[in-house]
Amino acid sequence: MAQAPLLQLSDISLTFGGAPVFDALSLVVQPGDRVALVGRNGSGKSTLMKVMADLVEPDRGSRVVPPGASVGYMEQDPDLSGFETLGDYATSALEPGEMYRVERAGEGLKFDPAKPVSTASGGERRRAALAKLMAEDPALMLLDEPTNHLDIEAIGWLEAELKATRRAFVLISHDRRFLTELTRASLWIDRGMVRRQDKGFADFESWRDKTWEDEDQARHKLDRKIKSEARWAVEGISARRKRNMGRVRALQDLRSERASMIRRQDAAAMELASGPKSGKKVIEATGLAKSFADKVILRDLSLKVQRGDRVAFVGPNGVGKTTVIRMLMGEIEPDRGEVALGTNLVSAVFDQTRAQLDPEMTLWESLTGDPEMRVSGKADQVLVRGQPKHVVGYLKEFLFDDRQARAPVRSLSGGEKARLLLAKIMARESNLLVLDEPTNDLDVETLDLLQDLLGDYDGTVLLISHDRDFLDRVATTTVAMEGQGRAVVYAGGWSDYQAQRRATAQDGPSVRKDKSTAKPVRVKPQKSKPVLSFTEKHRLDELPGLIDRLEGEINKLEDLLGDPNLFTREPVKFKKATEMLAERQQALSEAELEWLELDEKAGG
């Protein structure tokens, strides 16, 4: 006998005084469903989840949950008013004998139940809300961005818990790896419609692109038919007026159908402009150590960052990743060791606290009030990469509309605040980007665009992130901060770091990088003492990743320049691509020569 659905929405319509958020929406969640709820920032994902949780009442339609089925909801900004501690909130719906469930979840999620609500950060409140939901164990769990403010270890714990549960769940998350590992179906919100595919997030992007391709073809066919019918109407209607008025009405119907086709939202028109080229050496740190009272941040870190590197810092929350980056930037003095900064550095910083955004300012004021963006004598313009632009026009490039331009920053969602901060950063030229948790709240399409921009960026990137997929796509070097002051440098992104760490644990210190594969390979132990310095060893380890990246960039540029019409169509782009190709070919030659010299010195 088939089981009754856990949740059924039928003919849901909802507006907030303007265009409909949803119209005639219907969906069903079955027992055991593992669903990714995906869509652009602002498409209504959180609103739909609140309708599913019965926290927002639709204008029309019905919500049905069978008797005895429980639905639990973890929202992005939980209301903890009326509770003294995080533990009081997390255990509020449990029986006395079930308190251990919150303690278990608290250990995995790293939150302190005794923490007073009055002093708890937003991240701590969210972890308490997540622990509450996991402890209550409802038949259907609705989780809105559960990985935000979690470090990679806590994300791994949550992922394992959700894999093991038999409960149904619906997830909103920007973390591709998390969604790919956990989901078996996708709900896609697109222009007020909700489509379902009974395949997990791993197949979402191909499904989305095929849907858009089919729409484009249908639109193109309809446009051709309208054009043909319109020509007939102009040339032949007067001779056949009585017989063919039905065909005229059919043409009007075609035009109405074309007008009703919903236009897809454009992608953000983000662009990163490199400033003047920095020196080849960007940062060289030697023997860094730092402590605060009895907390050790670093014991001994040496790191050389070259122009074009993408260096990721990973580790648990509170381990000191931001502190280390600030030391490398010269903002904090180390207790011991030295930091030498390269020449001609122009930095831009994306901070995870969004401290550069004043919540009481409007979006307009946030941009025009920035000293680096202000255009003298022009209150409605901002300076964007050296050129004046109307402030609303620039905001539209980041998917903000006219009404939002005069709205306060505090009215924005988390993803919209991230986009506004990116707008401020990308308005100026730079050759050193510092990105502290840039992926929080961004939708998949914006993340894709950001990754592509970072891939084409000529400067250097220092990155903090807990998004494993983003790290794999962007990082060329990973600095793993493992606590107690231990920081280890690995070549590559998150998966490379994990593989090298496992190999080191199995094989001991006799692991080095192979140039052709950029993966750890076992070599015979050497009896003689190593002749490479620590910095040289690290450089030998990171060169294969750099070589692979340069070869990939050269291939992309050669493909671009292979277009015979590029010079005529876009001469500026052709010139820039030609210069970039020559620069990368020179850099590849130097990197290969440097690898050969170091490998020979190491006895390779």
C-alpha positions in Angstrom: 0.0 0.0 0.0 1.4 3.4 -1.0 2.3 5.8 1.8 0.5 9.1 2.0 2.6 12.2 1.1 4.3 14.0 4.1 3.4 17.3 2.6 1.2 18.5 -0.3 0.8 22.0 -1.7 -2.0 22.6 -4.2 -2.6 25.6 -6.4 -0.6 27.9 -4.2 -0.5 31.6 -5.2 1.3 34.3 -3.2 2.0 38.0 -3.8 3.5 40.6 -1.5 1.7 43.6 -3.1 3.4 43.3 -6.5 4.1 40.6 -9.1 3.2 37.1 -7.9 6.0 35.2 -6.2 4.2 32.0 -7.0 1.0 31.3 -9.1 -0.9 28.0 -9.2 2.1 26.2 -7.6 1.6 22.5 -6.6 4.2 20.1 -5.2 4.4 16.9 -3.1 7.0 15.6 -0.7 7.0 11.9 -0.1 8.4 9.8 2.8 12.1 9.3 2.3 12.5 12.2 -0.2 15.9 13.9 -0.3 15.2 17.1 -2.2 17.4 20.0 -3.3 15.4 23.3 -3.5 17.4 25.5 -5.9 16.9 28.8 -7.7 18.4 32.2 -8.1 18.8 34.6 -5.1 15.4 36.4 -4.8 13.5 33.6 -6.7 11.5 32.8 -3.5 13.3 29.7 -2.1 13.0 30.7 1.5 9.5 32.0 1.0 8.4 28.7 -0.4 10.0 26.9 2.5 8.1 29.1 4.9 4.9 28.2 3.1 5.9 24.5 3.5 6.5 25.1 7.2 3.1 26.9 7.5 4.8 30.1 8.6 3.6 32.1 5.6 0.0 31.9 4.5 -0.6 31.9 0.7 -3.2 34.1 -0.9 -4.8 31.0 -2.5 -4.3 27.2 -2.3 -4.0 24.5 0.3 -1.3 22.9 2.4 -2.0 19.3 3.6 0.1 17.4 6.1 -1.4 14.0 7.2 -2.3 13.4 10.9 0.7 12.4 13.0 3.3 13.7 10.5 5.6 16.4 11.9 7.4 19.1 9.9 10.5 20.8 11.3 12.0 24.0 9.9 15.5 25.5 10.4 15.3 29.1 9.3 18.3 31.4 8.5 17.5 33.9 11.3 15.9 32.0 14.2 13.9 33.9 16.8 15.4 33.1 20.2 13.6 35.7 22.2 12.3 34.4 25.6 15.2 32.0 26.1 18.2 32.5 28.4 20.7 30.2 26.7 21.1 28.5 23.4 20.5 25.1 25.2 17.2 26.4 26.5 16.1 27.1 23.0 17.4 23.9 21.5 15.7 21.7 24.1 12.4 23.6 24.3 10.4 21.0 22.4 12.0 17.9 23.9 11.0 15.7 26.8 13.4 15.6 29.8 14.7 12.2 28.8 15.6 13.4 25.3 18.0 16.2 26.3 21.0 14.0 25.3 20.0 14.5 21.6 20.9 18.2 21.8 24.2 17.5 23.5 25.1 15.0 20.8 24.1 17.5 18.0 26.0 20.2 19.9 29.2 18.2 19.9 29.0 17.6 16.1 28.0 21.2 15.3 30.4 22.8 17.9 28.0 25.0 19.8 27.9 25.6 23.5 24.4 25.0 25.0 25.3 27.2 28.0 26.0 30.3 25.8 23.7 33.2 26.7 21.4 34.1 23.9 22.2 37.8 24.5 25.9 37.3 23.6 25.5 34.7 20.9 26.6 35.5 17.4 24.4 34.9 14.3 26.4 31.8 13.5 25.9 30.4 17.0 22.2 31.0 16.9 22.0 29.2 13.6 23.9 26.2 14.9 21.5 26.1 17.9 18.5 26.1 15.5 20.1 23.3 13.5 20.8 21.3 16.7 17.2 21.8 17.8 15.9 20.5 14.5 18.2 17.4 14.4 17.3 16.6 18.0 13.6 16.8 17.4 13.9 14.4 14.4 10.7 15.3 12.6 9.3 13.2 9.7 10.1 16.1 7.3 13.1 18.4 7.8 13.2 21.8 6.0 16.7 23.2 6.1 17.4 26.7 4.8 21.2 27.2 4.2 22.2 24.8 7.1 25.9 24.9 6.1 26.3 28.7 6.5 28.7 29.5 9.4 29.7 25.9 9.7 33.3 24.9 9.3 34.2 21.9 7.1 34.3 19.5 10.0 30.8 20.4 11.1 29.6 20.2 7.6 31.0 16.7 7.3 29.2 15.7 10.6 25.9 17.1 9.3 26.4 15.4 5.9 26.9 12.1 7.6 23.9 12.5 9.9 21.6 13.3 6.9 23.0 10.4 4.9 22.1 8.1 7.8 18.6 9.4 8.5 15.5 7.8 7.1 13.6 11.0 7.5 12.7 13.1 4.4 14.3 16.5 4.0 14.3 19.5 1.7 17.6 21.5 1.5 18.4 25.0 0.4 22.2 25.4 0.1 24.9 27.1 -2.0 27.3 24.2 -1.2 27.3 22.1 -4.4 29.2 19.2 -2.8 26.7 19.0 0.1 23.8 19.0 -2.3 25.4 16.5 -4.6 26.2 14.0 -1.8 22.7 14.1 -0.2 19.9 14.7 -2.7 18.0 12.4 -5.0 15.5 14.9 -6.4 15.5 18.6 -7.3 12.8 21.3 -7.0 13.8 24.2 -9.2 12.1 27.6 -8.7 12.3 29.6 -11.9 10.3 32.8 -12.6 7.5 31.8 -10.2 7.2 28.2 -11.5 8.4 25.1 -9.6 9.7 22.2 -11.6 10.6 18.8 -10.2 13.1 16.3 -11.4 13.6 12.9 -9.7 17.3 13.2 -9.9 19.7 14.8 -7.4 21.6 18.0 -7.7 24.4 16.3 -9.6 22.1 16.4 -12.6 20.6 19.8 -12.0 22.8 22.0 -14.1 22.5 19.8 -17.2 18.6 19.7 -16.7 18.5 23.4 -16.2 20.6 24.1 -19.3 18.5 21.7 -21.5 15.3 23.4 -20.3 16.6 26.8 -21.2 17.8 25.5 -24.6 14.4 24.0 -25.3 12.8 27.3 -24.4 15.1 29.2 -26.7 14.3 26.9 -29.6 10.5 27.2 -29.0 10.8 31.0 -28.8 12.9 31.1 -32.0 10.3 29.0 -33.8 7.5 31.1 -32.6 9.2 34.3 -33.7 9.7 32.9 -37.2 6.1 31.9 -37.4 4.9 35.3 -36.2 7.2 37.0 -38.8 5.8 34.8 -41.6 2.2 35.4 -40.6 2.8 39.1 -40.2 4.2 39.3 -43.8 1.1 37.4 -45.1 -1.1 39.8 -43.2 0.5 42.9 -44.8 0.8 41.5 -48.4 -2.4 39.5 -48.8 -5.1 40.4 -46.3 -6.9 43.0 -48.5 -7.7 40.4 -51.2 -8.9 37.7 -48.8 -10.4 39.7 -46.0 -13.6 37.7 -45.5 -12.0 34.2 -45.9 -9.0 34.8 -43.7 -10.0 36.8 -40.6 -9.6 33.6 -38.6 -5.9 33.6 -39.7 -5.6 37.2 -38.5 -7.0 36.3 -35.1 -4.5 33.3 -35.0 -1.7 35.8 -35.6 -3.0 37.9 -32.6 -3.0 34.7 -30.5 0.6 34.0 -31.5 1.7 37.4 -30.5 -0.1 37.0 -27.1 1.6 33.7 -26.6 5.0 35.3 -27.3 4.3 38.2 -24.9 3.4 35.7 -22.2 6.7 33.9 -22.4 8.6 34.8 -19.2 12.0 36.3 -19.9 14.8 34.6 -17.9 16.6 36.8 -15.4 20.0 37.9 -16.7 23.2 36.8 -15.0 25.0 39.4 -12.9 27.3 41.4 -15.2 30.3 41.0 -12.8 33.8 41.9 -13.9 37.1 41.8 -12.2 39.8 44.2 -13.5 43.4 43.7 -12.6 45.3 46.8 -11.7 49.0 47.4 -12.4 51.0 44.2 -12.4 52.5 43.4 -9.1 56.0 42.0 -8.7 56.6 38.3 -9.2 56.9 37.8 -5.4 53.7 38.9 -3.7 54.2 37.7 -0.1 57.1 35.9 1.6 56.5 34.8 5.2 59.2 33.1 7.2 58.8 31.4 10.6 55.6 33.1 11.6 54.4 32.5 15.1 51.4 34.2 16.9 49.5 33.7 20.2 46.8 35.6 22.0 47.1 34.9 25.8 47.1 31.1 26.1 45.7 30.5 22.6 48.3 29.6 20.0 47.4 30.6 16.4 50.7 29.8 14.7 53.9 28.1 15.7 56.0 28.1 12.6 54.6 29.0 9.1 56.7 29.8 6.1 54.9 30.6 2.9 55.8 32.1 -0.5 53.0 33.5 -2.6 53.8 34.3 -6.2 51.9 36.5 -8.6 48.9 34.6 -9.9 48.6 32.1 -7.0 45.3 31.2 -5.5 46.0 30.3 -1.8 43.2 28.9 0.3 43.2 28.8 4.1 41.1 26.0 5.6 40.4 24.8 9.2 37.8 24.8 12.0 36.0 28.0 12.9 38.1 30.0 15.4 41.4 28.5 14.5 42.7 31.8 13.3 42.5 31.8 9.5 41.5 35.5 9.3 44.3 36.4 11.7 46.9 34.7 9.6 45.7 36.5 6.4 45.9 39.8 8.3 49.5 39.0 9.3 50.4 38.1 5.7 48.9 41.5 4.7 50.9 43.3 7.3 47.9 44.4 9.4 48.9 42.4 12.4 52.4 41.9 13.7 53.6 38.3 14.3 55.2 37.4 17.7 58.0 35.9 15.7 59.1 35.7 12.1 59.0 38.1 9.2 56.6 39.0 6.4 58.0 40.7 3.2 55.4 42.1 0.8 56.1 42.4 -2.9 56.1 45.6 -4.9 53.2 47.5 -6.5 50.4 45.7 -4.5 46.8 47.0 -4.9 44.5 45.0 -2.6 40.7 44.6 -2.4 39.1 42.8 0.6 35.8 40.9 0.9 35.2 40.4 4.6 32.8 37.7 6.0 31.3 40.2 8.5 30.2 42.6 5.7 31.7 45.3 7.8 32.1 47.6 4.8 28.3 47.8 4.5 26.4 50.2 6.7 22.9 48.6 7.3 21.2 52.0 7.6 22.6 53.3 4.4 20.7 52.9 1.1 22.3 50.9 -1.7 22.7 54.2 -3.5 24.5 55.8 -0.5 26.6 52.8 0.0 28.2 53.2 -3.4 28.2 56.9 -3.9 29.5 57.4 -0.3 32.5 55.2 -0.9 35.5 57.6 -1.3 37.1 55.3 -3.9 33.9 55.3 -6.0 32.9 59.0 -5.6 32.7 61.1 -8.7 33.4 64.7 -7.9 30.3 66.9 -8.6 28.2 64.0 -9.7 25.8 62.7 -7.0 24.2 60.1 -9.2 27.4 58.5 -10.6 30.1 56.2 -9.3 33.6 55.5 -10.5 33.8 51.9 -11.9 37.3 50.8 -12.9 38.2 54.4 -13.8 35.0 55.2 -15.7 31.9 57.1 -14.4 28.6 55.1 -14.4 25.1 56.0 -13.2 24.7 54.3 -9.8 21.4 52.6 -10.8 22.9 51.3 -14.0 25.8 49.8 -12.1 23.4 48.3 -9.5 21.4 46.7 -12.3 24.6 44.9 -13.4 24.5 43.1 -10.0 20.7 42.3 -10.4 19.3 45.1 -8.2 16.3 46.9 -9.5 15.4 50.6 -9.4 13.3 50.3 -6.2 16.1 48.6 -4.3 18.5 51.4 -5.1 16.8 53.6 -2.4 16.2 50.7 0.0 18.3 50.3 3.2 21.1 47.7 3.1 19.5 46.0 6.1 16.5 45.0 3.9 18.7 42.8 1.7 19.0 39.1 1.9 22.3 37.5 2.7 23.0 36.8 -1.0 22.1 40.3 -2.0 24.5 41.8 0.6 27.2 39.6 -0.8 26.4 40.9 -4.3 26.5 44.5 -3.1 29.9 44.0 -1.5 31.2 42.3 -4.7 29.9 45.4 -6.6 32.0 47.7 -4.3 35.1 45.5 -4.7 34.8 45.0 -8.4 34.5 48.7 -9.1 38.2 49.2 -8.3 41.2 47.7 -9.9 43.3 45.4 -7.8 46.1 42.8 -8.2 45.6 41.1 -4.8 42.1 39.9 -3.7 41.4 38.8 -0.2 38.2 36.8 0.0 37.0 35.8 3.5 33.9 33.5 3.1 32.7 34.9 -0.2 30.4 32.0 -1.1 27.9 32.4 1.8 24.4 32.9 0.5 25.4 33.2 -3.2 23.3 31.2 -5.7 24.8 28.6 -8.0 24.8 30.9 -11.1 26.6 33.7 -9.3 29.1 31.2 -7.8 29.8 29.9 -11.3 30.4 33.4 -12.6 32.7 34.3 -9.6 34.7 31.1 -10.2 35.1 32.0 -13.9 36.2 35.5 -13.0 38.8 34.3 -10.5 40.1 31.9 -13.1 40.7 34.8 -15.5 41.9 37.2 -12.9 45.6 38.2 -13.5 46.2 39.0 -9.9 46.7 36.9 -6.8 44.0 35.6 -4.5 44.0 34.8 -0.7 40.8 32.8 0.1 39.0 31.5 3.2 36.1 29.2 2.5 34.4 26.1 3.8 32.9 25.3 0.4 34.8 22.2 -0.8 33.6 22.4 -4.4 34.6 26.1 -4.6 38.0 25.3 -3.1 38.6 22.6 -5.7 37.7 24.9 -8.6 39.7 27.9 -7.4 42.6 27.1 -5.1 46.1 26.2 -6.4 47.6 26.0 -2.9 45.9 25.1 0.4 47.1 26.0 3.9 45.5 23.7 6.3 45.3 25.1 9.9 44.8 22.1 12.1 44.8 23.7 15.5 47.4 24.1 18.3 49.4 26.4 16.0 50.0 23.8 13.3 49.7 25.0 9.7 50.6 22.8 6.8 51.0 23.8 3.1 49.6 21.5 0.4 49.5 21.9 -3.4 46.0 22.1 -5.0 42.5 22.5 -3.6 40.5 20.6 -1.0 40.5 17.2 -2.7 44.2 17.4 -3.3 44.8 18.3 0.3 42.8 15.4 1.5 44.6 13.0 -0.8 48.0 14.2 0.2 47.1 14.1 3.9 46.0 10.5 3.6 49.1 9.6 1.6 51.3 11.2 4.2 49.5 9.4 7.0 50.0 6.1 5.3 53.5 6.5 3.9 55.1 8.8 6.4 57.3 11.7 5.2 58.6 10.0 2.0 56.0 11.6 -0.3 56.7 14.1 -3.0 54.9 15.6 -6.0 55.2 14.0 -9.4 55.3 16.7 -12.1 53.1 15.0 -14.6 50.3 14.0 -12.4 50.4 16.6 -9.5 49.5 13.7 -7.2 51.4 12.2 -4.3 53.6 9.2 -5.3 55.7 7.0 -3.1 59.4 7.2 -3.4 62.2 5.3 -1.7 63.5 6.9 1.5 66.8 8.7 1.1 69.5 8.1 3.6 71.2 11.4 3.0 69.9 14.6 4.5 67.6 16.7 2.3 69.4 19.5 0.5 66.3 21.7 -0.1 65.3 24.4 2.2 61.7 24.4 3.6 60.7 27.2 1.1 62.3 25.3 -1.8 60.5 22.1 -0.8 57.2 23.9 -0.7 57.9 25.5 -4.1 58.7 22.1 -5.6 55.4 20.8 -4.2 53.3 23.7 -5.6 55.0 24.0 -9.1 53.1 21.0 -10.7 49.8 22.7 -9.8 51.0 26.0 -11.2 52.2 24.3 -14.4 48.9 22.5 -14.9 47.0 25.8 -14.4 49.2 27.7 -16.8 48.7 24.9 -19.4 45.0 25.1 -19.0 44.9 28.9 -19.3 47.1 28.7 -22.5 44.7 26.1 -24.0 41.7 28.4 -23.3 43.5 31.4 -24.8 44.6 29.5 -27.9 40.9 28.3 -28.4 39.8 32.0 -28.1 42.4 33.3 -30.6 41.4 30.4 -32.9 38.3 32.4 -33.8 39.2 34.0 -37.2 36.7 36.8 -36.7 37.8 37.8 -33.2 40.2 40.5 -34.3 37.6 42.2 -36.5 34.7 41.8 -34.0 36.5 42.6 -30.8 40.0 44.0 -31.4 40.6 45.1 -27.8 39.8 41.5 -26.6 42.1 40.1 -29.3 44.9 42.3 -28.2 44.5 41.5 -24.5 44.2 37.7 -25.2 47.4 37.9 -27.3 49.3 39.6 -24.5 48.0 37.2 -21.9 49.0 34.2 -24.1 52.6 35.5 -24.4 52.8 36.2 -20.7 51.5 32.7 -19.7 53.8 30.9 -22.2 56.7 32.8 -20.7 55.5 32.0 -17.2 55.1 28.3 -18.1 58.6 28.1 -19.5 60.0 29.7 -16.3 58.0 27.4 -14.1 59.1 24.2 -15.9 62.7 25.3 -15.7 62.4 26.1 -12.0 60.8 22.7 -11.4 63.6 20.9 -13.2 66.3 22.7 -11.2 64.6 22.0 -7.9 63.9 18.4 -8.7 67.5 17.9 -9.7 68.7 19.5 -6.5 66.4 17.2 -4.5 68.0 14.2 -6.1 65.0 13.6 -8.4 
